[in-house]
């Protein structure tokens, strides 16, 4: 049965989608069976692994809408063997339709249950907010990874993510656990300064002992639809993401 990981932070620009695509690609490269699920209406994770949403017959939104008989009909393989359940701009409308219907929050969990024995890992990219789709991902997940950009770190986004996860644990998914907090877009001096800050005192046990340095090659790789772990494996950011891959594999 697949281990299900949600990558969550409400603050944009934190490296959430880049973390999702590199984790999924890295696990796949190591021989794991991986499904990446993009539940963000911007579909940036889908684009980040080289798929063009407009060229796909079905997306996650079609699964939510009941336009496919099986989730497998909407799963697309990309050029390097990763299986993707893609996002779509209409997910924002789907999310609006979930308001006032608590049962709809469980729909993603039900969808993924159909294929969870087909994969070793299911990695979910979430919208950068605390909306219904993000809650759905947390209900479906076993573990959460929280990426935090060191260059613009404040406690607000991290505290909000931890509070949201806590509510889900208390009310609906007590098995949900925070796997770790990943600092992204770091430089060495800055990373030390952030870690020594009082703001991190409450989270020190959850902070991964590695980070993802910033770099223009990361953005270039994203624009090409090739995660940096594949595009330039020796790049410091790729090395950081590879450490995350090994952490997840070993804890899987």
Residue, then its C-alpha position, 0 to 999 in steps of 0.5 A: x500500500x502506498x505511503x501518501x505524502x502531502x506537500x503543504x504550505x499556504x505561503x506562495x513562493x516557498x518551493x512547495x511545487x518544486x519540492x513535490x516534483x523533485x521528490x516524486x521524480x527522485x523516488x521514481x528514479x530510484x525505482x519506486x512506483x510513484x503517483x504524483x497528484x496535482x490538486x492545484x488549479x494552477x497545475x504547476x506541478x503537472x507542468x513541472x514534470x513536462x506535461x501539458x494539461x491541454x494535451x491530456x484527455x482527462x485530469x483530476x478535475x474529470x475524476x472529481x466530476x465523475x467523467x471517468x469510470x476509473x481514476x486510472x483513465x486520468x493518470x498519465x505517464x510523463x517522459x521519465x516514467x512518473x505517473x501523474x494525476x494532473x491539475x486543471x484550472x477548473x479545480x477552483x470551481x470544483x473547490x467552490x462546489x465543495x463548500x457546505x458539503x463536508x462529505x466532499x472533503x473525503x473524495x480525494x481519499x476515496x479516489x486514491x484508495x482505488x490505486x494505492x496498491x499500485x504504487x509505493x508512494x503517492x505525492x500530492x501537491x496542494x494549493x498555497x492556501x487553507x481551502x477545501x482541496x488542501x484539507x482533502x489532501x490532509x485527510x488522504x495523507x499519511x505524512x506532511x512535508x512543509x517547505x519553507x523559504x528561508x529567504x522570506x521566513x516568518x513564523x506566520x506561514x509555518x504556524x498556520x500550516x501546523x495549526x491546520x494540520x493539528x485541526x485535521x489530526x484532532x478531528x478527522x485523521x489522527x494518523x497524520x504526521x508531520x514528516x518534516x520541515x524543509x528549508x528551501x532557497x537558502x544560502x549558508x549564512x542565511x540558513x544558520x541565521x534562520x535556524x538560530x532564530x527564536x521563531x524556530x524554537x517550537x519546531x526544531x525537532x521537525x526541521x530536516x538536517x538538510x536544506x535546498x539552496x537557491x539557484x537560477x538553475x532550479x527555475x530554469x529546470x522548472x521551465x523546461x519541465x524537468x526537475x533539478x534532480x534529473x536536469x542537474x543532479x550535482x547542483x546543490x539544490x538537487x543534492x538537497x532534494x536527493x537527501x529528502x528522497x533518501x529520507x522518505x525512502x528510508x522511512x517509507 
